[in-house]
Amino acid sequence: MVPPEPASGQDGRAIPDNVGRVALAVVIPVHNEVANIAALINEVVRALHGKIDFEIIVTDDASDDGTVEALTEISANAPELRVLRHVRQSGQSAGLLTGARASRATWIATIDGDGQNDPADILKLVARRDREGSSRPLLVAGRRAIRQDTLRKRVQSRIANAVRSRLLGDQTPDTGCGLKLFQRAAFLQLPWFDHGHRFMPALFIRSGGRVVSVPVSHRPRREGRSHYGVNNRLWVGLVDLLGVIWLKRRWRHPEVYDPHLHPGDE
């Protein structure tokens, strides 16, 4: 599939030459979240300020409800905030990819733009990363301990997680949680496709990485409405699931021998 178009005002495909300038980038993809975005940005700043060097990258996915104007107003008092905008609506996975490409951090935390994730939990993911100390690519995934959603949505999610986990073996009880932490370089090496963010754990494992889960909070949506339903979550997810199964089966992990590193073996 074709990656998203560059965000307006910036080449979204360009890799910054100052990666590592900050310790953590918080990437937030949003679409029509004017009622929630200001409070969310303020929460992120309060949660991380003075605890870790960070930047916030909001990728607006062609909102038409005033979200961009709200972000412009917020940025005047939030120097950590950078705003990118898709010229055309491209989806949540594209928003994550655009933000990751533009980030100046080696580690990226993601969080949903609807305010249901608690930004204070980002530091829980960072603490778990520090305890793991793995040399392999690491994905720290949030697991919503108590879901604050409708019964119908919880049932749909439980069924989808069970089917996906059984078929993909992704070792993740809640791939739908927006809170995740991963290395920028490892993420950018994953295959990109629309809705791919739902399969990030399986894709990390496919690439030789590890996945660990951390219990996090979940809050009711304060304002607005969900952008996902049965048609664009369940049925599309089944088609994507078959594609990820194909990707896993086609991937090979070659063992490489370099005679320059083992000259005595020649």
C-alpha positions in Angstrom: 0.0 0.0 0.0 1.1 3.6 -0.6 2.3 5.4 2.5 0.4 8.7 3.4 1.1 11.9 1.7 3.5 14.3 3.4 1.9 16.4 6.0 1.3 20.1 5.1 4.2 22.4 6.0 6.7 19.5 6.2 7.9 16.5 4.2 6.4 13.8 6.3 8.7 11.3 4.6 11.9 13.0 5.5 14.0 11.7 8.4 15.1 14.5 10.7 18.9 14.9 11.0 18.6 15.6 14.7 17.1 12.3 16.0 18.0 11.8 19.6 17.7 15.5 20.5 14.9 14.6 22.9 14.4 11.5 25.0 10.7 10.9 24.1 8.2 11.9 21.5 4.5 11.6 22.4 2.7 11.1 19.1 -1.0 11.8 19.0 -3.0 11.1 15.8 -6.3 13.0 15.9 -9.4 13.5 13.7 -12.2 15.9 14.8 -11.3 16.1 18.5 -11.7 19.8 19.1 -13.6 19.2 22.4 -10.8 17.0 23.8 -7.5 18.0 22.4 -6.7 21.0 24.6 -7.3 19.2 27.9 -5.3 16.2 26.6 -2.2 18.3 25.6 -2.3 20.0 29.0 -2.4 16.7 30.8 0.6 15.4 28.8 2.6 18.4 29.7 1.7 18.1 33.4 2.5 14.4 33.5 5.9 14.6 31.8 7.3 18.1 32.6 10.4 17.9 34.8 10.4 14.1 34.6 11.7 13.4 31.1 12.9 15.5 28.1 10.0 15.2 25.6 8.2 16.6 22.6 4.5 16.3 21.6 3.7 15.7 18.0 0.0 15.9 17.0 -0.9 14.6 13.5 -4.2 16.1 12.5 -5.9 13.9 10.0 -7.7 16.6 7.9 -10.1 17.6 10.7 -12.9 19.9 9.8 -14.3 20.7 13.2 -11.9 23.3 14.5 -9.2 20.9 15.8 -6.4 22.6 13.9 -7.5 26.1 15.2 -7.5 24.7 18.7 -4.1 23.2 18.3 -2.7 26.5 17.0 -4.0 28.3 20.0 -2.6 25.7 22.4 0.9 25.8 20.7 1.3 29.4 21.8 1.7 28.3 25.4 3.1 24.8 24.8 6.7 25.0 23.3 6.8 21.1 23.4 4.0 20.9 20.9 4.5 20.4 17.2 1.5 20.1 14.9 1.4 18.3 11.5 -1.6 18.1 9.2 -2.6 15.6 6.5 -3.8 17.3 3.4 -6.3 14.5 3.0 -7.8 12.1 5.6 -5.5 9.1 5.7 -6.4 7.2 8.9 -4.9 6.6 12.3 -2.0 4.4 11.2 -0.9 7.0 8.7 -1.1 9.6 11.5 1.3 7.5 13.7 3.7 7.0 10.8 3.8 10.7 10.0 4.4 11.6 13.6 7.2 9.0 14.0 9.0 10.1 10.8 9.0 13.7 12.0 10.0 13.0 15.6 13.4 13.9 17.0 13.4 11.2 19.7 14.8 7.7 19.7 11.7 6.4 21.7 8.1 7.1 20.9 5.0 6.9 23.0 1.6 6.9 21.4 -1.7 7.9 23.0 -5.2 8.3 21.6 -6.6 11.8 21.0 -10.0 11.2 22.6 -8.8 11.6 26.2 -9.6 8.0 27.2 -6.0 7.2 27.9 -4.4 8.7 31.0 -1.1 10.5 30.0 0.3 9.8 33.5 0.5 6.1 32.4 3.2 7.0 29.8 5.8 7.0 32.6 4.6 3.5 33.6 5.6 2.3 30.2 8.9 4.1 30.4 9.6 2.5 33.8 8.8 -1.0 32.4 11.2 -0.3 29.4 14.0 0.6 31.8 13.4 -2.7 33.8 13.4 -4.8 30.6 16.8 -3.7 29.3 16.4 -5.9 26.1 18.9 -5.7 23.3 16.1 -6.7 20.9 13.5 -4.3 19.7 11.0 -3.7 22.4 7.3 -2.8 22.4 5.7 -1.9 25.7 1.9 -2.0 25.2 -0.7 -0.7 27.6 -3.5 -3.1 28.7 -6.7 -1.3 29.8 -7.4 -2.9 33.1 -11.0 -1.7 33.4 -12.6 -0.7 30.1 -14.8 2.4 30.3 -16.8 1.6 27.1 -20.2 0.4 26.2 -21.0 -3.3 26.7 -21.2 -3.8 23.0 -17.8 -2.3 22.3 -16.2 -4.4 25.1 -17.7 -7.6 23.7 -16.5 -6.8 20.2 -13.0 -6.0 21.5 -12.8 -9.2 23.6 -13.8 -11.4 20.6 -11.4 -9.6 18.3 -8.5 -9.9 20.8 -9.2 -13.6 21.3 -9.3 -14.4 17.6 -6.3 -12.2 16.8 -4.2 -13.6 19.6 -5.0 -17.2 18.7 -4.1 -16.8 15.0 -1.1 -14.4 15.4 0.3 -15.5 18.7 1.2 -11.8 19.4 1.4 -12.3 23.2 -0.7 -9.1 23.8 -4.1 -9.2 25.5 -5.2 -5.7 24.4 -3.8 -4.5 21.0 -6.5 -1.8 20.8 -5.0 0.3 23.6 -3.6 3.5 22.2 -0.8 3.7 24.8 2.4 2.1 23.5 6.1 2.8 23.7 8.7 1.7 21.2 11.9 2.6 19.5 11.5 4.9 16.5 14.0 3.1 14.3 12.3 -0.3 15.0 8.9 1.1 14.2 10.0 2.7 10.9 11.3 -0.7 9.7 7.9 -2.4 10.1 5.7 -2.9 6.9 3.2 -0.1 6.6 -0.4 -0.6 5.7 -3.7 1.1 6.6 -5.0 -0.1 10.0 -1.6 -1.6 10.7 -1.4 0.0 14.1 -3.8 -2.7 15.4 -1.3 -5.4 14.6 1.9 -3.7 15.9 2.7 -6.4 18.5 2.6 -9.1 15.8 4.7 -7.0 13.5 7.3 -6.4 16.2 7.5 -10.1 16.9 7.7 -10.9 13.2 10.8 -8.6 13.0 12.5 -10.3 15.9 11.3 -8.0 18.7 9.7 -8.5 22.1 6.3 -7.3 23.5 5.4 -6.8 27.1 2.1 -5.4 28.5 1.5 -3.0 31.3 -1.9 -2.4 33.1 -3.1 1.2 32.5 -6.1 3.3 33.2 -9.0 3.8 30.9 -11.5 6.6 31.1 -14.9 7.4 29.6 -14.9 9.5 26.5 -15.5 13.1 27.7 -16.8 14.6 24.5 -17.5 13.7 20.9 -18.0 10.3 19.5 -15.9 7.3 18.5 -14.7 7.1 14.9 -14.8 3.3 14.9 -17.7 0.9 14.5 -18.4 -2.6 13.3 -17.9 -1.8 9.6 -14.5 -0.1 10.0 -13.2 -2.1 12.9 -14.5 -5.7 12.8 -14.9 -6.5 9.1 -11.9 -4.5 7.9 -9.9 -6.1 10.8 -10.7 -9.6 9.5 -9.3 -8.8 6.1 -6.2 -7.2 7.6 -5.7 -10.2 9.9 -5.4 -12.5 6.9 -2.8 -10.1 5.4 -0.7 -10.1 8.6 -0.9 -13.9 8.7 0.5 -13.9 5.1 3.3 -11.5 6.2 4.3 -13.6 9.1 4.5 -16.8 6.9 6.5 -15.1 4.2 9.1 -13.6 6.6 12.4 -15.3 7.2 15.1 -14.5 9.8 18.4 -15.4 8.0 21.5 -16.2 10.1 24.3 -14.2 8.7 28.0 -15.3 8.8 30.6 -12.6 8.2 34.1 -14.0 7.6 35.6 -10.6 8.5 34.3 -11.1 12.1 35.5 -14.7 12.3 38.8 -14.7 10.4 40.0 -17.9 12.1 37.1 -19.9 10.6 38.3 -19.4 7.0 
